[in-house]
Amino acid sequence: MPEGGTGIGAAVKRVEDKRFLTGRGNYTDDINRPNQSHAYILRSPHAHAAINGIDTGAAKSAPGVLAVFTGEDMETGGLPCGWQVHSKDGSPMHEPPHPPLAKGKVRHVGDQVAVVIADTYAQAKDAAELIAVDYGPLPAVVGMNDALKGGSLVHDEIGTNLCYDWEIGDEAQIDEAFAKAHHVTEIDIVNNRLIPNAMEPRAAVGEYDRATDEYTLFTTSQNPHVIRLLMGAFVLSIPEHKLRVVAPDVGGGFGSKIYHYAEEAIVTWAAPRVGRPIKWTAERSESFISDAHGRDHISKAKMAMDSEGKFLALKVETKANMGAYLSTFAPCVPTYLYATLLAGVYTTPLIYCNVKAIFTNTVPVDAYRGAGRPEATYLLERLVAKCAHEMKMSQTDIRRANFIPADAFPYQTPVALQYDSGNYTATLNKAELAHDVAGFAARKAASMAKGKSRGIGYSTYVEACGIAPSAVVGSLGARAGLYESAEVRVHPTGSVTVFTGSHSHGQGHETTFAQLVSERLGLPMANIEISHGDTNKVQFGMGTYGSRSLAVGGEAIVKAMDKVVTKAKKIAAHILEASESDIEFKDGVFTVAGTDRSMAFGEVALAAYVPHNFPHDELEPGLDEKAFYDPLNFTFPGGCHICEVEVDPDTGVVSVERMTAVDDVGRVINPMIVEGQIHGGLAQGIGQALLEGCVYDADGQLVTGSYMDYCMPRADNFPNFSAGTEVTLCAHNSLGVKGCGEVGAIGSPPAVINAVVDALWDLGVHDMPMPATPQAVWKAIQAVAPAAAAE
Amino acid sequence: MYDFAYHKPSSVADAVAARSGAEDGTYVAGGMTLVPTLKQRLAQPSDLVDLGGVGELKGISVSGNTVTIKAMTTHAAVANSSEVQAAIPALAALAGGIGDPQVRNRGTIGGSIANNDPAADYPAACLALGATIKTDKRELSADDFFTGLFETALEDGEMVVSISFPKPEKAAYQKFDNPASRYALVGVFAAKTGSGARVAVTGAGQDGVFRVPAMESALSTNWSAGAVDGIAVDAGTLNADIHASAEYRAHLITVMAKRAVSAAG
C-alpha cells in the first residue's frame, strides 16, 4: 500500500516524462496514416486585400498534386464563435463570418487562401508557388484607435470595426464617487500583444473511412471533444458518432490550442475528396501568423481614494483587439475574464468598466495563459503602485489597508464574482519574508555602488479559474457548459484506467490524477493509467484551459471514484455476507467493521467481473463508473509576487535579481508539479514584462515574425525563483483545490514593471511600457534626463 | 528548400573546380546562415559545394606573433584552443560567445567572414586586429576584405582559405546582444597593437563592420576607457530596427567601447 508516498501531497516524479524525454512521445506530427498525403496552406501576404481571382490551373497539374481547393470550393460553415457578448445597449456583438478558406477578401497576413494537397509536403509547397492570386490590396487597419476612426473596414458587411461596446457597473454612480474623492490617481496602460509559441507547432491529420463513413481528425488540441462539437456541428455537418477527434501528446498550448482552427476543418473536409488521409503541420513561421495571439489591450484607469488611501471607486476604459476574426472564445476574454477581476484583492466598493472590442487586420486574438486576468491584474497592480506613490504610502501599506480581510469570505465583489476563500495578508507576509524584503535597502546600496539602480515591485492578486459553473457561464454568454466528465474503469485484476475529459499538454495530469486515485483507492501508481484526448475513448470532455483540470476534471474523477467505492462496497458486502453499511474501505482494503473479515481492492474487482453468485436483481456485474461534475463556483487562487531588478542605466538592461512568488493554489496534490507550473508561468509573465512584444508595421505586416525579432524567454533571463504556497482551501470542492496553471503568468508582470519603475523613480522615470526592453528603458531615462543619459 | 546538386570535394582544388563548373553555385561551410536561408526558400542555388570534407581547410597554428586559423575551423574549436586562448584571449572569448553550442560546433570562421553578416562577431575581430585573409588566389587585408552588408572583396568562386591574426598587446570584445536573436546589436572589438589602437564595430553600421578613427587616435595616445568617453559615432551612419534606434546604437557603441578597453586592461 502506498504510505503517502504516491498520494495527495507527494512530490511524485512525473510518470509521463520518461517518454517525453526519451523522444517517445506520440505527437500529431508523429502520426503517419497509410497512404497519407500532405497539405500546404497558401496564406495571404497582405493584411487586407480583395481576392479578385485565383488561378490554380498550373498548381493542379504540378508533380504529385492531388487537389487544390480555394474558398470558392469549400462550401462549408464558417468557424464558429463559442461565446456571445452583448453591448451595453443590449445588441448582440457583431459576429462576421470566418470561412476556413478566405472568400472574396483576406483580412490578415496569414489568412488562409488555398490548400494544396500532394504526395509530399515539398510537392505541395512547390505547387503553391504556381498559384496566381489576383489581390487588390486595401488599406489595412492595424491600430485599435485608427480602427474606431472609420475609414477602412475589416468586415464591410457589419459597417463598423467595433465588435461590441460592453460595460459592467453603474457609470453615473461611479462618477459621483469620483467627484467626492480626496484624491484620484490615473494611469494609461497598454497590455502588449503576445504570440504564444508553444514548443510544438499546430498540426492536423484528417482521415475518412469510406466503408463506415467515419471521419477521424488527429489534432494538436487542448479539448478534442469541443473541436468535435464545433467542427462537426457548425462547420462540416458531421454527427458525433461519425467523427472521432484525437488529441494525442500535445507539446504546450497556453490557450493557443483551445480554439477550432481552419486547418482542422480543411484536412477533415478534404480527406474524402482526395480519398487519402491528409497531414498538415505548421512551419514555425506559420505559427506566428496563424496561431491566435494573446492580450493586446489599451486602457485608461483611475482610482478614487479617501485621505487614508482607502479605495472608493475604480473606473476603467479598455479597448481590446479581436484581430481580423472572432476566435473561438475571444469575446469573453476582455469582458467576463477581465472586468470581473478588477476588484482584485481589494474592498473597492464601486467599479465600472467599459470594454470596446475592435476588429483589426491582424491575427485573431484569444485567450493566452491567464486570459483576461493578467490584463486585469496588470492594470490594477500598476495603478495601485501609482496610488501609493501619489498618496505617499508604502507599497505594502496601501495594499494592506485595502485587502479584503481574511474573515470576510465568502466575499461578494461589485463585479459579479463571489470569492470563496483567501488570506491576502498572510500571503503578503510570507512573500516578504521569503524575499528578504528587509535586506533590500542594503542590496540597493550595493547596486548603487556599482553604478546600477535597484528596485522592488509588488503584485498582490487574485484570479478566477477552475472555469467553471455552467449556469454562471451560460448566463454570461457561453454557448457551452463548462463541467467536466470522468470514467473510472476498474479492470478484473484490480488495475484502473481513468478516462478524463481534461487534456494534458504538459501539465502532468498522468501523474497528478493518478495520485488522486492512489490516495482514494489505495493503489500503486503502476496500476493506474490516465487516458485522455480521444473522443472514442473518453465519454465527453470540455478540456483543459483556465487552470480547470484539477478543480473541475479532478473533482469529476473523485466523483466517479466515489461511485466505484459505493459499488465495490456492495460487492464486498455480498461476498463477505455483511450489511453494506458495515463495510469500511481504507488503504485499498474492504473490511467488515469490527471484524477481521476483509477483501483487497483487487479481490473485489475480480469478483465484479466473475460474478458467479451475484443476486441479479440487486447487483450488476462490472466495476466501471462515470461522473459529470459541474462546480458551484469559480475557484480563486491568489498570491503575492515580489520582484527585484537591477537596471544598468548606461545600457537600459534590466536584470531580474530576485523573484518571489507565494501563491495560494488551494490544496497541493503534487508540490513538484505545482512548483514547475509556477516556474513556467513566471517565465511567461516575466517574458511579457521584459522580452516579448508582437509588433506590426503600419501596413499590417508582422515585424516580429520569427525568433530573430520576437524575443522568447530563455533560462538565462531569470534568477532562481523562490516559489512557495500559502494554502487556504477552496470552500466548494471536495479536494479544496484551486488551480495553479496560470498564477505565475497572472501575478508577475506588474511586479516586474513596478520594480523597474521603482528602480528608475529617482531618475525621474515614473512609467514604463511592456516589454521593458533595454531600448525602452534607455529611452525612458533619456526622455527625463537627456543630458545625463547622453553621458 | 528547392532542389540543388550537391558536391562534397576533399581538396581546395576540387572544391574550386566544382564551384566554377556550376551554373549558380555556392560554397557551404558550416551552413549556419545558408541552410536556414535555403529552408525558407530565400535562395535557390543550382549547386552546393560542401567544404566539410576538405581536410586542408581545418586547423589552428601559432607561429611567432601570428595566429592562423584555417577557414573551416569551427567557432568551438577556436574558443577551446589553448593556443588561441594564450595568444589572443579576446579572439577565443569572441568565438565562445557566438550563437549557441549548436552553432559554435557547426559554424566556421571562413563561413562567417565570407558571409559578412552585419551582426556577425568575427568581422569585428578581423578588422580590429588587422587580420590578413588568405584566399585560394591571394591575400587581402581585413580593411580591404569587408566591403558592405553581406559584401566582401571575394570574387565569384573565390574561397577563403585561412585568416592570420597578428597578436595584439591587448584586446577585448564587448557584445551587446539583440535580446531576441542574440546576434550583436552592437559589438565593439578594441585592440592595442604595435602600430596603434584599432577599434572595430559590428552590428550597427549601415555598411556592415567599420572602424572608429576618432576612438583609435584617442586610444593610441591614451589607452583608457576615459579616452573614448564622449566620442560618439554619427547615428546617421547606423542601422535602426525595432530593437535599437540609430541613436541608441550610437550610445551603445561608446558604452561598449569603454567596456572593451576596460576589459582589455
Interface residues (C-beta under 8 A of the other chain):
Chain A: K125 D126 S285 D650 T651 G652 L691 V695 V703 T704 Y707 M708 D709 Y710 C711 M712 T773 P774 Q775 W778 K779 A789 A790 E791
Chain B: Y2 Q40 R41 F176 P179 A180 S181 Y183 G230 D241 I242 H243 A244 S245 Y248 H251 L252 V255
